[in-house]
Amino acid sequence: MADIIRPWFEGVRLHPDVESGKLTMATFAIDFGGVLANSAGVPLIYRDSKAFWQATYLTYGVTRLLEEALTRLSKPGGDRVLQLRSPFGGGKSHVLVALFHAVKDPQSFQQLVAKAKDFPKSEKAKIAGIDGEKFDPTVGTDIKGIHVRTLWGALAAHLDCYEIMDKQEKTLIAPGGEEVKKMLDKQPTLILLDEVLRYVERALGITVGETNLGRLSLEFLQTLTTEVASSTNAAIIYSLQASGREALDNISLLTQLDHLAARVDAKREPVIGDEILDVLKKRLLAEPPKMEFAKRAGTSIAQVISNWKAAEAPDDLARRAAQDESVKKAERIESAFPFHVALIDLMKERWASIPDFKRTRGALRFLAAVLHKTKQLGRQSYLIGPGDIPLDDPDVKNAFFTEVGQREVFQAVLDHDITGPNARSRRIDQQLSQQDPALQLVRPATRLAIAILMYSFGGVQRQESNETIPPGVSEKELLEATLGPDLDNITAQTVLKRLREECLFLHFDGIRYSFKTTPNVNKMVEDESENIGPNDTRNFISSELEKRIGSITNAAIIWPQSSSEISDKEPRFILAYLPIEFSEKSEKEKNEKAIEYLTKIGTQLRRFRNGIGLAIADKRQLDGIRRATKYIIAVENVKKKKTVYRLTQEQKDQLKEREDTERSAFESSMRILYNEIWLLKMQDGQPAIDRVSIGGRPMKNSDLHQRLLELLMDVSQKLFDKLTPSKIIDLMKMGKGESQLKAIDTKVLRDSFFQTLDFTRITDQKVIADAIAKGVQTGLFCFALKSRVREELNRWLVDKLDAIILRRVSAEEIDLESGYILIPDCIVEPEMPSGAQIQPTPVTTTSEEALQTSPPASIQQSGSIGIVRKISIELSATKQLLYKTFNALGNLAEKAGSIRISIHAEKSEGFERNWLRNAVKEPLEEGGIDAEIKED
């Protein structure tokens, strides 16, 4: 039988203060001044050294600070002016009290703190402590029978050297460095300053000559820190308010104090990372939790989270990552027991950014109230997570809103959606428990709603910038914080959908959930979405594709319903975007349908089979794009009915926000909706599919159509927009040999590229025209009108005056319908006798379909008549002489457009092939020079 995980309160013993419900702020707020005065109003746990050390968890930061301070009292060197930083869980006053007890009662410190035995002893040290909250300079205070009003008088009285500051105390004039130095030199001295900003603020109102006591106090603090920094047996540890709110919004004074000793002080952070967990447990629990409870809870909850992530993982790699993460998750949950680590994280990372959040004392009071009430209610939760906060209890609710603020304005949210008698989350839970009684104690809707509320306050600071992510929680974060053995992800996601649809104050921006004090427009949008059918979303997506692709190119077909809708008339590459429903068919159906598209046009065989590709939608994107489409249409419908819905301006803004979110989701899905192209290939003599997928490849283009072209042309190199003349020669098998062709009909040539699967796949026929123009220019072959080409005695011939060769021509001059390309040997002088002209037999491809050719159309041959049509130059030159030919050859190239240079180099012992490649061939290629190199 599997282990039964019992509720958290069976595995811990609460601290007596928490157990009894004594949860006033004074219970958790250390009165540093009261500790210094040993006031009876301060709990014994703070006044008594033994009780204090027994209830205190020493973090690494506090331990280091204690050692550092004690070392400064006995040895020279090191930082002697230390400012306390106060992140969540690092109470400034608590650290000062720890330093006070360590020096005041070194015996108890040595006995109860294990590491203290290695620290320097401090029996002869004197302590001077000031609590600025308690010290009012307008009335003064008594220290060891001496009445003082100034900081310098108070410190001197504590250090039993008041006579040094007697005159300065009475005149309220700040002492100079010599007097301060005399005060510090009498014995090892530890000075502890807390909340000095409060004292300075009060002192600003006391006039002293032409200045005031506040400014003199700042002057004294600067002098004091300077003298302490240069001493050999003194140290100052001081704290400042953590925020402008704590400083009563006196930001300028806070900043002035913060920088007052900036050149001599050092910053210390008492609590770092997960140390907060031990701090909380030490103060709230009577003893450490039972480890078997913590381990079982951690393992069980982490396994549920791991199973959920693995089930939704897109691939094996993600599934393995989810399983690996489970171990770390279990360890963190175990370390935080009886709290869920997500609750501590959100308080530490989110609530800490709230101005009213009181950090340590507020967090302790809130968690103490939660522990007390949750145990009292006996709710069967494995941990106390963000969704387990009993907000229906007045004390817990009061403690919560005291920390996060906005108590009154959120009452409507609680009443309508979360804790009220007819709250929507309660209503959903009641309906669920009727269907499944096991959910009655789980209360999934209330758990999720409360968790969302917890995440609705404070923001998360991005590490890489000063940007703060707004309040709210993503679905992933929410599930990680609420799932457990009693609540699986399917139930949670189903319930979350209902909350989104039914709650009045729950807002969802497409990414984050949060409760706000303004009613949402989600319900309106959801109601409208119910009237939107599959055809509506389908037509919208199709229309958007047409806007994006149809306006870019006419070489794309959007959602053909049959093969006959994909043109087979134009010799160009066509990309057909198949309907998104195609991706939802079985593999067999998809293959059969794709072969039909690629090989047929209606009932006829497709001619240009090498000029077609099928864009296939990613099945994983369909749900997302359909959902976004549905809500885009629904939002539009709500906007059209704004009068009927009586939308306020705030609701209009929310609707705009929702529209932007859905548009963003739609655009994101649209960009990657199609990520695979299917081409035709022959396999074992049968048509087959050649699949080209983007997969995980990074693509430069974000546009949908351009991404697919990039995939075909740059990534997979299945499609080309350039062709070399030599490729034509190779593919058409042209040459001087007996079995090689001497002349090719350009129309047949063009059609062969789009018909024959073995040929290079090109974008359009202009690629062929460009290649022919380049071949003509370089003399690889000539171009002539079909009417000027003849066959005599089994030879293809064209008169020299009718052949275009060795000159620059544009692709527009090459009419593929009316011409021939011939090898140069076919060119003859015009005086040759003309024979009967015979039209050559067209070259055919090896495909099984018969090719249809159109009658040739005539074109005008481009030519020019001049005094000199051609010029040939032969020269021999050394490297130096070759440079001198540059101007002459450059002038000729500029006038002619381009020139062809024939180079012959010979060396008796020969050239090394590696040298030729590195020194000649590669530089020519890198320079973009099309050179034909022959080697003997």
ChimeraX attribute file (.defattr): number of C-alpha atoms within 10 A of each C-alpha:
attribute: neighborCount
match mode: 1-to-1
recipient: residues
	/A:1	3
	/A:2	4
	/A:3	6
	/A:4	7
	/A:5	16
	/A:6	15
	/A:7	19
	/A:8	25
	/A:9	23
	/A:10	12
	/A:11	18
	/A:12	20
	/A:13	16
	/A:14	22
	/A:15	19
	/A:16	12
	/A:17	18
	/A:18	24
	/A:19	20
	/A:20	10
	/A:21	15
	/A:22	15
	/A:23	20
	/A:24	12
	/A:25	14
	/A:26	14
	/A:27	17
	/A:28	20
	/A:29	20
	/A:30	22
	/A:31	22
	/A:32	28
	/A:33	20
	/A:34	17
	/A:35	22
	/A:36	17
	/A:37	13
	/A:38	15
	/A:39	13
	/A:40	10
	/A:41	11
	/A:42	19
	/A:43	18
	/A:44	15
	/A:45	16
	/A:46	26
	/A:47	23
	/A:48	15
	/A:49	22
	/A:50	19
	/A:51	14
	/A:52	19
	/A:53	20
	/A:54	13
	/A:55	19
	/A:56	19
	/A:57	20
	/A:58	21
	/A:59	17
	/A:60	14
	/A:61	16
	/A:62	21
	/A:63	18
	/A:64	13
	/A:65	21
	/A:66	22
	/A:67	18
	/A:68	18
	/A:69	27
	/A:70	24
	/A:71	21
	/A:72	23
	/A:73	25
	/A:74	18
	/A:75	13
	/A:76	14
	/A:77	13
	/A:78	14
	/A:79	18
	/A:80	29
	/A:81	26
	/A:82	24
	/A:83	21
	/A:84	24
	/A:85	20
	/A:86	21
	/A:87	20
	/A:88	24
	/A:89	27
	/A:90	24
	/A:91	22
	/A:92	25
	/A:93	23
	/A:94	20
	/A:95	20
	/A:96	24
	/A:97	22
	/A:98	22
	/A:99	22
	/A:100	23
	/A:101	23
	/A:102	25
	/A:103	23
	/A:104	18
	/A:105	15
	/A:106	16
	/A:107	17
	/A:108	17
	/A:109	21
	/A:110	16
	/A:111	13
	/A:112	16
	/A:113	17
	/A:114	9
	/A:115	13
	/A:116	19
	/A:117	12
	/A:118	9
	/A:119	15
	/A:120	17
	/A:121	19
	/A:122	21
	/A:123	13
	/A:124	13
	/A:125	18
	/A:126	20
	/A:127	19
	/A:128	19
	/A:129	25
	/A:130	22
	/A:131	22
	/A:132	21
	/A:133	15
	/A:134	18
	/A:135	23
	/A:136	19
	/A:137	22
	/A:138	13
	/A:139	9
	/A:140	14
	/A:141	17
	/A:142	11
	/A:143	16
	/A:144	11
	/A:145	8
	/A:146	12
	/A:147	15
	/A:148	25
	/A:149	20
	/A:150	30
	/A:151	26
	/A:152	27
	/A:153	27
	/A:154	25
	/A:155	23
	/A:156	23
	/A:157	23
	/A:158	19
	/A:159	23
	/A:160	15
	/A:161	16
	/A:162	19
	/A:163	13
	/A:164	18
	/A:165	24
	/A:166	16
	/A:167	14
	/A:168	17
	/A:169	22
	/A:170	12
	/A:171	11
	/A:172	24
	/A:173	19
	/A:174	25
	/A:175	21
	/A:176	13
	/A:177	15
	/A:178	11
	/A:179	14
	/A:180	23
	/A:181	17
	/A:182	12
	/A:183	21
	/A:184	25
	/A:185	14
	/A:186	13
	/A:187	14
	/A:188	23
	/A:189	27
	/A:190	28
	/A:191	23
	/A:192	23
	/A:193	22
	/A:194	24
	/A:195	22
	/A:196	24
	/A:197	27
	/A:198	21
	/A:199	24
	/A:200	23
	/A:201	20
	/A:202	16
	/A:203	21
	/A:204	17
	/A:205	14
	/A:206	16
	/A:207	13
	/A:208	15
	/A:209	10
	/A:210	5
	/A:211	12
	/A:212	16
	/A:213	26
	/A:214	22
	/A:215	18
	/A:216	21
	/A:217	23
	/A:218	20
	/A:219	15
	/A:220	21
	/A:221	19
	/A:222	18
	/A:223	21
	/A:224	21
	/A:225	23
	/A:226	20
	/A:227	21
	/A:228	24
	/A:229	23
	/A:230	18
	/A:231	19
	/A:232	20
	/A:233	25
	/A:234	28
	/A:235	29
	/A:236	24
	/A:237	24
	/A:238	22
	/A:239	24
	/A:240	22
	/A:241	20
	/A:242	17
	/A:243	19
	/A:244	15
	/A:245	14
	/A:246	19
	/A:247	18
	/A:248	13
	/A:249	11
	/A:250	14
	/A:251	14
	/A:252	11
	/A:253	16
	/A:254	22
	/A:255	12
	/A:256	13
	/A:257	18
	/A:258	16
	/A:259	13
	/A:260	17
	/A:261	20
	/A:262	16
	/A:263	11
	/A:264	18
	/A:265	21
	/A:266	15
	/A:267	14
	/A:268	16
	/A:269	17
	/A:270	25
	/A:271	21
	/A:272	14
	/A:273	11
	/A:274	16
	/A:275	19
	/A:276	23
	/A:277	19
	/A:278	18
	/A:279	20
	/A:280	21
	/A:281	24
	/A:282	18
	/A:283	20
	/A:284	23
	/A:285	21
	/A:286	17
	/A:287	14
	/A:288	14
	/A:289	22
	/A:290	15
	/A:291	14
	/A:292	12
	/A:293	21
	/A:294	26
	/A:295	16
	/A:296	19
	/A:297	26
	/A:298	28
	/A:299	18
	/A:300	19
	/A:301	26
	/A:302	27
	/A:303	22
	/A:304	20
	/A:305	26
	/A:306	22
	/A:307	17
	/A:308	19
	/A:309	22
	/A:310	19
	/A:311	14
	/A:312	11
	/A:313	15
	/A:314	11
	/A:315	10
	/A:316	10
	/A:317	10
	/A:318	15
	/A:319	19
	/A:320	15
	/A:321	14
	/A:322	21
	/A:323	17
	/A:324	12
	/A:325	16
	/A:326	22
	/A:327	15
	/A:328	14
	/A:329	20
	/A:330	22
	/A:331	16
	/A:332	17
	/A:333	24
	/A:334	26
	/A:335	21
	/A:336	25
	/A:337	26
	/A:338	26
	/A:339	24
	/A:340	25
	/A:341	25
	/A:342	20
	/A:343	21
	/A:344	22
	/A:345	15
	/A:346	19
	/A:347	22
	/A:348	21
	/A:349	15
	/A:350	23
	/A:351	27
	/A:352	24
	/A:353	20
	/A:354	18
	/A:355	17
	/A:356	17
	/A:357	24
	/A:358	23
	/A:359	23
	/A:360	24
	/A:361	20
	/A:362	22
	/A:363	24
	/A:364	25
	/A:365	26
	/A:366	23
	/A:367	23
	/A:368	27
	/A:369	26
	/A:370	24
	/A:371	25
	/A:372	21
	/A:373	21
	/A:374	21
	/A:375	17
	/A:376	11
	/A:377	10
	/A:378	11
	/A:379	16
	/A:380	17
	/A:381	21
	/A:382	28
	/A:383	26
	/A:384	25
	/A:385	21
	/A:386	26
	/A:387	26
	/A:388	25
	/A:389	24
	/A:390	21
	/A:391	19
	/A:392	12
	/A:393	15
	/A:394	10
	/A:395	16
	/A:396	23
	/A:397	17
	/A:398	15
	/A:399	24
	/A:400	23
	/A:401	16
	/A:402	16
	/A:403	22
	/A:404	21
	/A:405	17
	/A:406	12
	/A:407	14
	/A:408	9
	/A:409	12
	/A:410	17
	/A:411	14
	/A:412	17
	/A:413	23
	/A:414	23
	/A:415	14
	/A:416	18
	/A:417	26
	/A:418	27
	/A:419	21
	/A:420	16
	/A:421	12
	/A:422	12
	/A:423	18
	/A:424	24
	/A:425	28
	/A:426	22
	/A:427	15
	/A:428	18
	/A:429	21
	/A:430	17
	/A:431	13
	/A:432	19
	/A:433	16
	/A:434	11
	/A:435	11
	/A:436	10
	/A:437	12
	/A:438	12
	/A:439	19
	/A:440	15
	/A:441	13
	/A:442	18
	/A:443	21
	/A:444	28
	/A:445	28
	/A:446	24
	/A:447	25
	/A:448	26
	/A:449	29
	/A:450	25
	/A:451	23
	/A:452	26
	/A:453	24
	/A:454	25
	/A:455	25
	/A:456	22
	/A:457	23
	/A:458	23
	/A:459	20
	/A:460	18
	/A:461	15
	/A:462	10
	/A:463	8
	/A:464	6
	/A:465	7
	/A:466	8
	/A:467	11
	/A:468	14
	/A:469	12
	/A:470	15
	/A:471	21
	/A:472	27
	/A:473	20
	/A:474	17
	/A:475	17
	/A:476	11
	/A:477	14
	/A:478	23
	/A:479	21
	/A:480	20
	/A:481	22
	/A:482	26
	/A:483	24
	/A:484	21
	/A:485	15
	/A:486	18
	/A:487	18
	/A:488	17
	/A:489	19
	/A:490	10
	/A:491	15
	/A:492	20
	/A:493	14
	/A:494	12
	/A:495	21
	/A:496	21
	/A:497	10
	/A:498	15
	/A:499	22
	/A:500	19
	/A:501	18
	/A:502	17
	/A:503	22
	/A:504	23
	/A:505	24
	/A:506	26
	/A:507	24
	/A:508	21
	/A:509	18
	/A:510	17
	/A:511	12
	/A:512	19
	/A:513	23
	/A:514	22
	/A:515	27
	/A:516	19
	/A:517	16
	/A:518	17
	/A:519	18
	/A:520	21
	/A:521	25
	/A:522	24
	/A:523	16
	/A:524	16
	/A:525	23
	/A:526	18
	/A:527	13
	/A:528	18
	/A:529	20
	/A:530	11
	/A:531	10
	/A:532	15
	/A:533	10
	/A:534	10
	/A:535	9
	/A:536	14
	/A:537	20
	/A:538	16
	/A:539	12
	/A:540	17
	/A:541	19
	/A:542	14
	/A:543	13
	/A:544	13
	/A:545	18
	/A:546	16
	/A:547	11
	/A:548	13
	/A:549	19
	/A:550	16
	/A:551	10
	/A:552	12
	/A:553	11
	/A:554	10
	/A:555	17
	/A:556	23
	/A:557	20
	/A:558	19
	/A:559	19
	/A:560	14
	/A:561	11
	/A:562	14
	/A:563	22
	/A:564	15
	/A:565	15
	/A:566	23
	/A:567	18
	/A:568	19
	/A:569	9
	/A:570	14
	/A:571	22
	/A:572	24
	/A:573	21
	/A:574	23
	/A:575	23
	/A:576	25
	/A:577	21
	/A:578	21
	/A:579	17
	/A:580	21
	/A:581	13
	/A:582	17
	/A:583	17
	/A:584	14
	/A:585	13
	/A:586	9
	/A:587	10
	/A:588	9
	/A:589	12
	/A:590	15
	/A:591	15
	/A:592	12
	/A:593	15
	/A:594	23
	/A:595	18
	/A:596	18
	/A:597	26
	/A:598	28
	/A:599	20
	/A:600	20
	/A:601	18
	/A:602	14
	/A:603	10
	/A:604	11
	/A:605	16
	/A:606	23
	/A:607	25
	/A:608	26
	/A:609	23
	/A:610	28
	/A:611	27
	/A:612	26
	/A:613	23
	/A:614	21
	/A:615	26
	/A:616	24
	/A:617	23
	/A:618	17
	/A:619	16
	/A:620	13
	/A:621	17
	/A:622	18
	/A:623	11
	/A:624	18
	/A:625	22
	/A:626	19
	/A:627	15
	/A:628	23
	/A:629	24
	/A:630	25
	/A:631	26
	/A:632	22
	/A:633	20
	/A:634	22
	/A:635	24
	/A:636	16
	/A:637	15
	/A:638	22
	/A:639	17
	/A:640	11
	/A:641	12
	/A:642	14
	/A:643	10
	/A:644	9
	/A:645	12
	/A:646	10
	/A:647	16
	/A:648	11
	/A:649	9
	/A:650	13
	/A:651	16
	/A:652	16
	/A:653	13
	/A:654	20
	/A:655	23
	/A:656	15
	/A:657	15
	/A:658	22
	/A:659	21
	/A:660	15
	/A:661	19
	/A:662	24
	/A:663	17
	/A:664	14
	/A:665	18
	/A:666	22
	/A:667	15
	/A:668	15
	/A:669	20
	/A:670	20
	/A:671	15
	/A:672	19
	/A:673	22
	/A:674	23
	/A:675	19
	/A:676	19
	/A:677	23
	/A:678	22
	/A:679	22
	/A:680	22
	/A:681	18
	/A:682	12
	/A:683	10
	/A:684	6
	/A:685	7
	/A:686	7
	/A:687	14
	/A:688	18
	/A:689	17
	/A:690	14
	/A:691	14
	/A:692	18
	/A:693	19
	/A:694	19
	/A:695	8
	/A:696	6
	/A:697	9
	/A:698	8
	/A:699	14
	/A:700	10
	/A:701	14
	/A:702	12
	/A:703	13
	/A:704	17
	/A:705	24
	/A:706	15
	/A:707	20
	/A:708	25
	/A:709	20
	/A:710	17
	/A:711	24
	/A:712	21
	/A:713	17
	/A:714	14
	/A:715	17
	/A:716	13
	/A:717	13
	/A:718	15
	/A:719	19
	/A:720	16
	/A:721	14
	/A:722	14
	/A:723	19
	/A:724	15
	/A:725	20
	/A:726	17
	/A:727	13
	/A:728	19
	/A:729	18
	/A:730	10
	/A:731	14
	/A:732	19
	/A:733	14
	/A:734	20
	/A:735	19
	/A:736	13
	/A:737	9
	/A:738	7
	/A:739	9
	/A:740	12
	/A:741	17
	/A:742	23
	/A:743	25
	/A:744	21
	/A:745	23
	/A:746	27
	/A:747	21
	/A:748	21
	/A:749	23
	/A:750	20
	/A:751	24
	/A:752	26
	/A:753	26
	/A:754	26
	/A:755	23
	/A:756	20
	/A:757	20
	/A:758	16
	/A:759	16
	/A:760	18
	/A:761	24
	/A:762	23
	/A:763	21
	/A:764	21
	/A:765	20
	/A:766	21
	/A:767	18
	/A:768	25
	/A:769	22
	/A:770	22
	/A:771	20
	/A:772	28
	/A:773	26
	/A:774	25
	/A:775	25
	/A:776	25
	/A:777	22
	/A:778	22
	/A:779	17
	/A:780	20
	/A:781	30
	/A:782	28
	/A:783	29
	/A:784	25
	/A:785	26
	/A:786	22
	/A:787	18
	/A:788	15
	/A:789	25
	/A:790	20
	/A:791	17
	/A:792	12
	/A:793	7
	/A:794	7
	/A:795	12
	/A:796	20
	/A:797	25
	/A:798	26
	/A:799	18
	/A:800	17
	/A:801	13
	/A:802	21
	/A:803	26
	/A:804	23
	/A:805	23
	/A:806	20
	/A:807	21
	/A:808	17
	/A:809	20
	/A:810	12
	/A:811	17
	/A:812	11
	/A:813	14
	/A:814	25
	/A:815	22
	/A:816	26
	/A:817	21
	/A:818	19
	/A:819	25
	/A:820	25
	/A:821	27
	/A:822	27
	/A:823	22
	/A:824	22
	/A:825	15
	/A:826	22
	/A:827	21
	/A:828	16
	/A:829	12
	/A:830	12
	/A:831	8
	/A:832	8
	/A:833	7
	/A:834	12
	/A:835	10
	/A:836	9
	/A:837	13
	/A:838	12
	/A:839	12
	/A:840	14
	/A:841	8
	/A:842	14
	/A:843	16
	/A:844	14
	/A:845	20
	/A:846	12
	/A:847	14
	/A:848	9
	/A:849	12
	/A:850	11
	/A:851	14
	/A:852	9
	/A:853	11
	/A:854	8
	/A:855	9
	/A:856	17
	/A:857	13
	/A:858	13
	/A:859	16
	/A:860	9
	/A:861	16
	/A:862	10
	/A:863	11
	/A:864	6
	/A:865	6
	/A:866	6
	/A:867	5
	/A:868	6
	/A:869	8
	/A:870	9
	/A:871	7
	/A:872	8
	/A:873	7
	/A:874	7
	/A:875	8
	/A:876	9
	/A:877	10
	/A:878	7
	/A:879	7
	/A:880	8
	/A:881	10
	/A:882	11
	/A:883	10
	/A:884	11
	/A:885	12
	/A:886	11
	/A:887	10
	/A:888	9
	/A:889	15
	/A:890	13
	/A:891	11
	/A:892	14
	/A:893	13
	/A:894	10
	/A:895	10
	/A:896	12
	/A:897	11
	/A:898	16
	/A:899	19
	/A:900	13
	/A:901	12
	/A:902	11
	/A:903	9
	/A:904	7
	/A:905	7
	/A:906	8
	/A:907	6
	/A:908	5
	/A:909	6
	/A:910	9
	/A:911	11
	/A:912	8
	/A:913	10
	/A:914	10
	/A:915	10
	/A:916	11
	/A:917	12
	/A:918	11
	/A:919	11
	/A:920	12
	/A:921	16
	/A:922	12
	/A:923	12
	/A:924	14
	/A:925	11
	/A:926	8
	/A:927	8
	/A:928	9
	/A:929	10
	/A:930	11
	/A:931	13
	/A:932	10
	/A:933	8
	/A:934	6
	/A:935	4
	/A:936	4
